[in-house]
Each structure stands twice: as structure tokens, then as C-alpha cells.
Amino acid sequence: MPEQRVLCVSFDMTVSDSRRAALTEAGYTVRATNRIKEGLDWLSREKFDLVIIGHRFSTEDKYVLAVEAREKSKTPVLLVCGASADSEIPATGRVYALEGTTGLLTAAARLLSAEVAGAPGVAA
């Protein structure tokens, strides 16, 4: 299987670096940043298999990055919303709680598997 490339954009560079380390250890090639503009620049120049967007950006910034990923390059987007298993946000086929790094890796693997199988970027 060819290498899978992930773009990780989190508000805090420490979070981006932590996610990059976990994803890299799991075998992904990762670009990580804490700036939406840099993420948009990378999306315009490079092909990614998955874009992970952190929850602490403004709604507008998250929207712009997600739309760029989905509409221009058909890249699946994993939006980390900060929900937990007992939060007010219900777990469904499209939204579920990620429990730390393990949850992030599981969600990434499921999204990428769904894309390879031809399903729209949905992880459950």
C-alpha cells in the first residue's frame, strides 16, 4: 500500500507535534502546523489522504480549511471537536468521541479505509 499522507492543523503546536509523532509512529507521513494559512498553502501544493483539524480555531477558519480539503482535493477531513464520551455531543456514525491518541489513530485508519473502499469520508 502506498504511503498515506496526513495534514494535521491544531491551534497549539504542541498538540500538532504530539499528533504528528503518534501518526508518524503508526506509519503515516505527516505535515503538522498550528496555522490555518500554512495548512491551506500545503493543501494547494500537495496531495493529502487525510486532513485533521483541531477544535480551537474559529468556526470560519475550520470551515475554510475543511471546504478546501473536501471540495478541491476530495480529501477526507477529521474534525477534532473536543467532545468526550460523556459530552453533550452524541456519538453517531459521523461523530464520536476520540479517546486520546488511540482514538485519533483509530479514526484516521477508519477514514482512510473508507476512502480506499470508495465510501465517502465517514468513520464509525
C-alpha positions in Angstrom: 0.0 0.0 0.0 1.4 3.5 -0.9 2.3 5.8 2.0 -0.6 7.7 3.3 -0.1 11.5 3.9 -1.8 13.4 6.7 -2.1 17.1 7.2 -2.6 18.0 10.9 -3.7 21.5 11.8 -4.1 22.2 15.5 -4.3 25.5 17.4 -1.4 24.6 19.6 1.8 23.5 18.0 2.5 21.1 21.0 -0.8 19.3 20.1 0.2 19.2 16.4 3.6 17.8 17.2 2.1 15.2 19.5 -0.4 14.1 16.8 2.4 14.1 14.2 4.6 11.9 16.4 1.7 9.4 17.0 0.7 9.3 13.4 4.3 9.0 12.2 4.9 6.1 14.6 1.8 4.5 13.1 3.3 4.7 9.6 1.8 7.9 8.2 3.7 10.7 6.6 2.6 13.8 8.4 2.8 17.6 7.9 1.8 19.5 11.1 1.2 23.2 11.7 -0.7 25.5 14.1 -1.6 28.0 11.3 -4.6 27.7 9.0 -2.9 29.7 6.3 0.0 27.3 6.2 -2.4 24.3 6.1 -4.2 26.0 3.1 -0.9 26.6 1.4 0.2 22.9 1.8 -3.3 21.8 0.5 -2.8 23.9 -2.6 0.6 22.4 -3.4 0.5 18.8 -2.1 -1.8 15.8 -2.1 -3.0 14.5 1.3 -5.0 11.4 2.1 -6.5 12.9 5.3 -6.8 16.4 7.0 -7.1 16.6 10.7 -8.4 19.9 12.1 -8.3 20.8 15.8 -11.2 22.3 17.6 -9.8 25.6 18.9 -9.8 27.5 15.7 -12.7 29.9 14.8 -15.6 28.3 13.0 -14.8 30.3 9.9 -11.2 29.0 9.9 -12.2 25.4 10.3 -14.8 25.8 7.6 -12.4 27.3 5.1 -9.8 24.5 5.6 -12.4 21.7 5.5 -14.1 23.0 2.4 -10.7 23.4 0.7 -9.8 19.8 1.6 -13.1 18.3 0.5 -14.1 20.3 -2.5 -10.8 20.9 -4.2 -9.0 17.7 -3.5 -11.7 15.3 -2.2 -9.6 14.7 0.9 -11.5 13.3 3.9 -11.5 15.6 7.0 -11.3 14.6 10.6 -12.6 17.5 12.8 -11.5 17.0 16.3 -14.2 18.8 18.3 -13.0 18.3 21.9 -16.0 16.1 22.8 -15.7 13.3 25.3 -17.6 10.0 25.7 -19.9 11.7 28.2 -20.3 15.1 26.5 -23.4 16.6 25.1 -22.4 15.7 21.6 -23.8 12.3 20.8 -21.7 9.5 19.2 -23.1 8.6 15.8 -21.8 7.2 12.6 -20.2 10.5 11.8 -19.4 12.0 15.2 -17.8 10.1 18.0 -15.5 10.7 20.9 -11.8 10.2 20.4 -10.1 8.8 23.4 -6.6 10.2 23.2 -4.0 9.1 20.7 -5.6 5.7 20.3 -8.9 7.2 19.3 -7.2 9.6 16.8 -5.3 6.7 15.2 -8.4 4.5 15.1 -10.4 7.3 13.4 -7.7 8.0 10.9 -7.4 4.4 10.0 -11.2 4.0 9.6 -11.5 7.2 7.5 -8.6 6.1 5.2 -10.0 2.6 4.9 -13.4 4.0 3.9 -11.9 6.2 1.3 -9.9 3.3 -0.2 -13.1 1.2 -0.3 -14.9 4.1 -2.1 -17.2 5.2 0.7 -17.4 9.0 1.4 -15.2 10.0 4.3 -17.2 8.6 7.1 -15.7 6.8 10.1 -17.8 5.0 12.7 
